Structures are given as structure tokens and as C-alpha cells.
């Protein structure tokens, strides 16, 4: 949040406050509408076909379940032909049975599901088999030391192999060096995000960045809006 007096404010600071005062659903709707509108316009101008990942907080996610029909209608209207990925945490999978039916509804609408910060929530593998999930996002705490730490390297390698066995794709979070990215590619990681590729940026700078970095065979980039 680029605040005029306080500067750049991290979501880690303002999202808990938005949850506490009951503004998270409205804030999430504005963020979703803005991101999808920006990406649609960007795809038209650049003749690209990139999608959008939407990270939903705990309260926002379960608020959407309670009001799923209206939220799904709003999402379908905003989505159009843009590929949307909804990111949730491992702990949300274990909350209650309503999660399964809700995720199934999202999948039927053409929306993909990603498990964010994977490896930190201690979820059972049975949940990955049971729930309609498409992506696993390996938490940055396991990625940061894979070049020097053999235990982290083995863990990341195991997660990638397990995910592929379950026909899931893998995103590595927090990639900050070329060594990390090259090693992840060797392990078969499907996608990566992190400061090695770019810092979070507004849509106008993202367009310029894409035009300067769209190289065949290069790393797949998940833009941060």
C-alpha cells in the first residue's frame, strides 16, 4: 500500500487490521477487480495471456464460503477469459467439510487452486489427494538455503517429486539468486517467484518489465501486483 505519508506499507501490517475491523472482504473485492481489469488491459496491449493469482486471507476465504454465490458471480464477471488462481494455506484445507465443496465449485468455474507457503502447515498428504488442488507453492523458508543446506535441498526435491506424482505443479517462493533458480530448474520446479526476477511493481512498470524480459525459454514469471 503506497501511503502518501507512511510510504510503502506491507500487507502483513494492514491485512490483519482490515480483518479486525471487518473491511477484508471489501478490500479483497477491490484488489481482485483491479488486478483482473489491469491484467486484461495488459494482455490486450501486449498480446499476452498471463493470469492472476489471488491470495485470500483466512477470514476473507471463509467469508466467501458463507456468501459463495454472490462472490462466485462477482469473480466470474470480473474474470472473463483470464486464468485465475486462488491461493489458500494448508490450514484452511483442514478447517471443515465445506471447504471441499467450495473448492470444487471454484474448479468447475475454471479457477485453479494453489496451496500457499506449503511445508509450514503440517497438512496430511491425504488432504492433497482428496482436495481439488492444482499448485503447491514451496515456502520461502525452504528455498532460501537450498544452495548451501543439503537438508533443505532434499526437502524441496521431495516436495517437487511428490507434487508431480500427484499431478500437481510447483512454484518456489522467495527466489533471490540465480543459483537458487538454476538449482530449482534442475529439480524440475515448474515456476518461481521472487526478487531475483523482480520486485513488486505497479501495472505500468510491469508492462515495461515484461516487454524487456519476454525471452523464449526464460523463467516463467508470476507477476506481483
C-alpha positions in Angstrom: 0.0 0.0 0.0 1.8 3.2 -1.2 0.7 5.5 1.6 1.3 9.3 1.0 2.7 9.9 4.5 3.9 6.5 5.7 5.4 5.2 2.5 5.2 1.6 1.4 3.1 -0.5 3.9 3.4 -4.3 3.8 0.2 -6.4 3.6 1.5 -8.1 6.8 0.6 -4.9 8.6 -2.7 -3.7 7.0 -4.4 -7.0 6.3 -4.8 -8.1 9.9 -6.2 -4.7 10.7 -8.6 -4.9 7.8 -9.7 -8.3 9.1 -10.2 -7.0 12.6 -12.4 -4.0 11.6 -14.4 -6.1 9.0 -13.1 -4.5 5.8 -11.2 -7.5 4.4 -14.0 -8.7 2.1 -14.5 -5.3 0.5 -10.7 -4.7 0.3 -10.3 -8.2 -1.3 -13.0 -7.4 -3.8 -11.4 -4.1 -4.8 -8.0 -5.8 -5.2 -9.5 -8.6 -7.3 -11.4 -6.3 -9.6 -8.4 -4.0 -10.0 -5.9 -6.8 -10.7 -8.2 -8.5 -13.2 -9.0 -5.3 -15.0 -5.3 -4.3 -15.2 -4.2 -7.8 -16.5 -7.0 -7.8 -19.1 -5.8 -4.5 -20.4 -2.2 -5.6 -20.3 -2.9 -8.8 -22.2 -4.7 -6.8 -24.9 -1.9 -4.3 -25.3 1.0 -6.8 -25.2 -0.9 -9.7 -26.9 -0.1 -12.0 -24.0 -2.1 -14.4 -22.0 -0.9 -14.1 -18.4 -3.2 -14.9 -15.4 -3.6 -13.6 -11.9 -3.0 -15.2 -8.5 -5.3 -14.0 -5.7 -4.1 -14.7 -2.2 -7.1 -14.9 0.2 -6.7 -14.4 3.9 -8.3 -16.8 6.4 -11.3 -14.6 7.2 -11.8 -13.5 3.6 -11.8 -17.1 2.4 -14.3 -18.3 4.9 -16.4 -15.2 4.5 -16.6 -16.0 0.8 -17.7 -19.6 1.6 -20.6 -18.2 3.6 -21.6 -15.9 0.7 -20.3 -18.1 -2.1 -23.0 -17.5 -4.7 -22.5 -13.7 -4.8 -18.7 -13.9 -4.6 -18.6 -16.5 -7.4 -20.8 -14.3 -9.5 -18.6 -11.3 -8.9 -15.5 -13.3 -9.7 -17.0 -14.8 -12.9 -18.0 -11.3 -14.1 -14.5 -9.9 -13.4 -12.6 -12.9 -14.6 -13.7 -13.1 -18.2 -11.2 -15.2 -20.1 -8.3 -14.5 -17.7 -6.9 -17.5 -15.8 -7.3 -17.0 -12.1 -5.5 -18.9 -9.3 -6.8 -18.7 -5.8 -4.1 -19.2 -3.1 -5.0 -20.6 0.3 -3.0 -22.0 3.1 -2.7 -25.7 4.2 -4.5 -25.0 7.5 -7.6 -23.9 5.5 -7.9 -27.4 4.0 -8.3 -28.9 7.4 -10.9 -26.4 8.6 -14.2 -28.2 7.8 -16.0 -30.1 5.0 -17.5 -27.0 3.4 -14.0 -26.2 2.1 -14.1 -29.2 -0.3 -17.4 -28.3 -1.9 -16.4 -24.7 -2.2 -13.1 -25.5 -3.9 -14.9 -27.9 -6.2 -17.2 -25.0 -7.2 -14.2 -22.9 -8.0 -12.6 -25.6 -10.1 -15.8 -26.1 -12.0 -15.7 -22.3 -12.8 -12.3 -22.7 -14.4 -10.4 -21.4 -11.4 -7.1 -23.1 -10.3 -6.3 -23.7 -6.6 -2.8 -23.2 -5.1 -1.6 -24.1 -1.6 0.5 -21.2 -0.4 3.5 -21.5 1.9 3.5 -25.3 1.5 5.5 -27.1 4.1 4.6 -24.9 7.1 1.1 -26.1 7.8 1.7 -29.8 8.6 -1.1 -31.0 6.4 -1.6 -34.7 5.8 -0.9 -36.0 2.3 -4.4 -37.3 2.3 -5.7 -33.8 2.0 -3.6 -33.2 -1.2 -5.2 -36.4 -2.7 -8.7 -35.5 -1.6 -8.9 -31.8 -2.4 -9.1 -30.3 -5.9 -5.7 -28.6 -5.8 -3.6 -27.6 -8.9 -0.4 -26.0 -7.5 1.9 -26.2 -4.5 3.9 -23.1 -3.5 7.0 -24.1 -1.6 7.5 -21.7 1.3 10.5 -19.3 1.0 11.9 -20.6 4.3 12.9 -23.9 2.5 14.1 -22.2 -0.7 16.4 -19.5 0.8 19.2 -22.0 1.8 18.9 -24.8 -0.8 22.2 -23.9 -2.3 24.1 -24.5 0.9 21.8 -26.6 3.1 21.5 -30.2 2.0 18.5 -30.9 4.2 16.5 -28.0 2.7 17.6 -29.2 -0.8 16.4 -32.7 -0.1 13.1 -31.4 1.3 12.5 -29.2 -1.8 13.4 -32.1 -4.1 11.0 -34.4 -2.2 8.1 -31.8 -2.4 8.6 -31.4 -6.2 8.8 -35.1 -6.8 5.7 -35.8 -4.6 3.7 -33.0 -6.3 4.5 -34.2 -9.7 3.4 -37.8 -8.7 0.1 -36.3 -7.6 0.0 -34.4 -11.0 0.4 -31.0 -9.3 2.6 -28.2 -10.4 5.1 -26.4 -8.2 6.0 -22.8 -7.5 9.1 -21.9 -5.5 8.7 -18.8 -3.4 11.4 -16.4 -2.4 13.9 -17.0 -5.2 16.6 -14.3 -4.8 19.6 -15.6 -6.6 20.5 -17.1 -10.0 22.0 -20.1 -8.2 18.7 -20.9 -6.5 16.8 -20.6 -9.8 19.2 -22.8 -11.7 19.1 -25.4 -9.0 15.3 -25.4 -8.8 15.1 -25.8 -12.6 17.4 -28.9 -12.3 15.0 -30.3 -9.7 12.1 -29.9 -12.2 10.4 -26.9 -10.5 7.6 -25.6 -12.8 7.7 -21.9 -11.8 9.3 -19.5 -9.4 8.7 -16.1 -7.9 11.0 -13.8 -6.0 13.2 -10.7 -6.0 15.6 -12.5 -8.4 13.1 -11.8 -11.2 11.6 -8.5 -10.0 10.3 -6.6 -7.0 6.6 -6.0 -6.7 5.6 -3.2 -9.1 2.6 -1.2 -10.4 0.9 -2.3 -13.6 2.6 0.3 -15.8 6.1 -0.8 -14.7 5.1 -4.4 -15.1 4.2 -3.8 -18.8 7.6 -2.3 -19.4 9.3 -5.1 -17.5 7.5 -7.8 -19.5 8.5 -6.2 -22.8 12.1 -6.2 -21.7 12.2 -9.7 -20.3 9.9 -11.8 -22.6 12.5 -14.2 -23.9 11.7 -17.7 -25.2 13.0 -20.4 -22.8 13.4 -18.0 -20.0 12.0 -18.3 -16.5 8.2 -18.2 -16.1 7.3 -15.1 -14.1 4.4 -14.8 -11.7 3.9 -11.0 -11.5 3.2 -9.4 -8.2 0.6 -6.6 -8.4 
